[in-house]
Amino acid sequence: MVDVVVAGGGIIGLTSAVRLLEAGHRVTVLSAHPPEQTVSAVAAAVWYPTHFEADDRLLLWGQQALLELARQASEGVPGVTMRHSRMLLRGATDTPWWAQGVPGFRLEAAPSPEFTGEWRFTVPAVQTRSYLYWLIEQVETLGGSVVRRTLANLGEAGGDVVVNATGLASRELVPDPAVHPIRGRIVVLSNPGITVSCRDEDDPEGGIYVHPRSRDVVAGGTFEPGQNDLSPDESVTGSILRRCTAMVPELARARVLRSVAGLRPGREGGPRLERAQLPDGRPVVHTYGHGGAGITLSWGCADEVVTLV
Ligand SMILES: Cc1cc2nc3c(=O)[nH]c(=O)nc-3n(C[C@H](O)[C@H](O)[C@H](O)COP(=O)(O)OP(=O)(O)OC[C@H]3O[C@@H](n4cnc5c(N)ncnc54)[C@H](O)[C@@H]3O)c2cc1C
C-alpha cells in the first residue's frame, strides 16, 4: 500500500482515485476548483473519441471505460444512461477504428440525399456535474478524501507517489508546451422527450450534435484549438440552435437553460499517461491531455494509473 496524492478533481483525477482506493492504496485528491467549475462539468458528455486518430491505447482505454459506464448505467448509477446514437455521414461510410466493442454498431441507409449513410450505435451519456459528486462520494466511502487546494507546483503535493490529473493546468505545472486549450461552446436545454443522440460531424458550418442525458439535452458544439476566451457569444448559440433544430426538430419544443463554454485539455500527440520523476526524486504518474474525450477514456486510463502507481 502506498500513500498517493492525486492532483486534480475532474473526471480523470476522481476515477483514478476510486481505482487506487479499490486497489488498497491511501488516497488524497487535491483540487483547485469545486466540481462544477472543472472542464469535466461542462462536458456533453457522451462516449465518443472526438477528433482522435486510430490508436491502440485509446481503443483499449475507450473500450474499458465503455464497459464500466455501461455496467454503471445498468446498476442505476445517477446520471449514467445508455443512448442509441445516430451519426449522419457525408463522406466515407467505412467502419471507424473505434467501433470495435461498441454495442449495436452498424451502417444504415442515408436518411436524405445530402448524406451518404448513417452509423448507429449505443453508448453511455453522463450527466457530468452530478456524476462528479457521485465519484467524490465513492472516494470518501472507500476511505479517501477530497481537499480544495491549489498547488503552485507538483512537488508541493505530499505522498509517496503523485498522480498528476490537472488537465489543461499541466501546461504550466509539468511544464508541457504540447498542452493547449480547445474551446467548446454548447447549449443546455430542457428535454422535450428526445431519447436518441444525433451527430453531423461534417455539417458545412461545423460539426453539430444533440445528446439527451438523464435530465437535459446538450446541443453543440464548437471545437476550436488554441481559443481560450470564454465570454458568451450569442451568434454561436444561435447557430448551434438553428442547425441542431434542423437536424432534430423536437428540439424546437425545448427551453434553453444555459449556454456554456469550456476549454478541453488538448495535447499534441494525444493524452500523456506515463510514469516520470519529480525534481525531488518521487515518482509521478501523469494522466492529462484527454482533449475532447476525457469521459470516453476515463475508467480505462484510471486502470492504467493503478498499474503505473
Ligand atoms: C464543450 C465540451 C464538450 C465535451 N464533451 C465531451 C464528451 O461528449 N465526451 C467526452 O468524453 N469528453 C468531452 N469533453 C472533454 C472532457 O470534458 C475533458 O476531456 C475532461 O473533462 C478532462 O478531464 P480532466 O479531469 O483531465 O480535467 P478537468 O476537468 O479540467 O480537471 C482538472 C482538475 O485539476 C485541478 N487543478 C488544476 N490546476 C491545479 C492546481 N494547480 N492545483 C490543484 N488542482 C489543480 C482542477 O481544479 C480540476 O479539479 C468535452 C469538453 C467540452 C469543453
PDBQT file of the ligand as one rigid body, heavy atoms in Angstrom, charges set to zero:
ROOT
HETATM    1  C1  LIG A 401     -17.986  21.644 -24.563  1.00  0.00    +0.000 C 
HETATM    2  C2  LIG A 401     -17.295  20.366 -24.192  1.00  0.00    +0.000 A 
HETATM    3  C3  LIG A 401     -17.887  19.153 -24.516  1.00  0.00    +0.000 A 
HETATM    4  C4  LIG A 401     -17.256  17.958 -24.191  1.00  0.00    +0.000 A 
HETATM    5  N1  LIG A 401     -17.883  16.791 -24.492  1.00  0.00    +0.000 NA
HETATM    6  C5  LIG A 401     -17.282  15.619 -24.195  1.00  0.00    +0.000 A 
HETATM    7  C6  LIG A 401     -17.940  14.399 -24.492  1.00  0.00    +0.000 A 
HETATM    8  O1  LIG A 401     -19.056  14.370 -25.014  1.00  0.00    +0.000 OA
HETATM    9  N2  LIG A 401     -17.288  13.237 -24.186  1.00  0.00    +0.000 N 
HETATM   10  C7  LIG A 401     -16.053  13.217 -23.598  1.00  0.00    +0.000 A 
HETATM   11  O2  LIG A 401     -15.513  12.140 -23.360  1.00  0.00    +0.000 OA
HETATM   12  N3  LIG A 401     -15.413  14.377 -23.295  1.00  0.00    +0.000 NA
HETATM   13  C8  LIG A 401     -15.995  15.571 -23.581  1.00  0.00    +0.000 A 
HETATM   14  N4  LIG A 401     -15.358  16.744 -23.300  1.00  0.00    +0.000 N 
HETATM   15  C9  LIG A 401     -13.969  16.692 -22.823  1.00  0.00    +0.000 C 
HETATM   16  C10 LIG A 401     -13.863  16.471 -21.328  1.00  0.00    +0.000 C 
HETATM   17  O3  LIG A 401     -14.614  17.462 -20.662  1.00  0.00    +0.000 OA
HETATM   18  C11 LIG A 401     -12.393  16.550 -20.901  1.00  0.00    +0.000 C 
HETATM   19  O4  LIG A 401     -11.599  15.681 -21.660  1.00  0.00    +0.000 OA
HETATM   20  C12 LIG A 401     -12.262  16.151 -19.431  1.00  0.00    +0.000 C 
HETATM   21  O5  LIG A 401     -13.152  16.895 -18.639  1.00  0.00    +0.000 OA
HETATM   22  C13 LIG A 401     -10.852  16.351 -18.903  1.00  0.00    +0.000 C 
HETATM   23  O6  LIG A 401     -10.870  15.961 -17.562  1.00  0.00    +0.000 OA
HETATM   24  P1  LIG A 401      -9.691  16.285 -16.581  1.00  0.00    +0.000 P 
HETATM   25  O7  LIG A 401     -10.037  15.658 -15.282  1.00  0.00    +0.000 OA
HETATM   26  O8  LIG A 401      -8.386  15.960 -17.219  1.00  0.00    +0.000 OA
HETATM   27  O9  LIG A 401      -9.683  17.894 -16.460  1.00  0.00    +0.000 OA
HETATM   28  P2  LIG A 401     -10.555  18.905 -15.609  1.00  0.00    +0.000 P 
HETATM   29  O10 LIG A 401     -11.970  18.548 -15.544  1.00  0.00    +0.000 OA
HETATM   30  O11 LIG A 401     -10.191  20.248 -16.123  1.00  0.00    +0.000 OA
HETATM   31  O12 LIG A 401      -9.969  18.757 -14.138  1.00  0.00    +0.000 OA
HETATM   32  C14 LIG A 401      -8.713  19.273 -13.790  1.00  0.00    +0.000 C 
HETATM   33  C15 LIG A 401      -8.608  19.285 -12.287  1.00  0.00    +0.000 C 
HETATM   34  O13 LIG A 401      -7.302  19.758 -11.929  1.00  0.00    +0.000 OA
HETATM   35  C16 LIG A 401      -7.424  20.727 -10.918  1.00  0.00    +0.000 C 
HETATM   36  N5  LIG A 401      -6.270  21.606 -10.941  1.00  0.00    +0.000 N 
HETATM   37  C17 LIG A 401      -5.812  22.363 -11.966  1.00  0.00    +0.000 A 
HETATM   38  N6  LIG A 401      -4.726  23.051 -11.561  1.00  0.00    +0.000 NA
HETATM   39  C18 LIG A 401      -4.487  22.697 -10.278  1.00  0.00    +0.000 A 
HETATM   40  C19 LIG A 401      -3.512  23.085  -9.317  1.00  0.00    +0.000 A 
HETATM   41  N7  LIG A 401      -2.557  23.968  -9.597  1.00  0.00    +0.000 N 
HETATM   42  N8  LIG A 401      -3.585  22.540  -8.070  1.00  0.00    +0.000 NA
HETATM   43  C20 LIG A 401      -4.570  21.639  -7.758  1.00  0.00    +0.000 A 
HETATM   44  N9  LIG A 401      -5.514  21.247  -8.640  1.00  0.00    +0.000 NA
HETATM   45  C21 LIG A 401      -5.471  21.767  -9.879  1.00  0.00    +0.000 A 
HETATM   46  C22 LIG A 401      -8.736  21.438 -11.248  1.00  0.00    +0.000 C 
HETATM   47  O14 LIG A 401      -9.193  22.174 -10.136  1.00  0.00    +0.000 OA
HETATM   48  C23 LIG A 401      -9.593  20.243 -11.603  1.00  0.00    +0.000 C 
HETATM   49  O15 LIG A 401     -10.082  19.652 -10.418  1.00  0.00    +0.000 OA
HETATM   50  C24 LIG A 401     -15.978  17.963 -23.565  1.00  0.00    +0.000 A 
HETATM   51  C25 LIG A 401     -15.407  19.179 -23.207  1.00  0.00    +0.000 A 
HETATM   52  C26 LIG A 401     -16.053  20.372 -23.518  1.00  0.00    +0.000 A 
HETATM   53  C27 LIG A 401     -15.414  21.669 -23.113  1.00  0.00    +0.000 C 
ENDROOT
TORSDOF 0
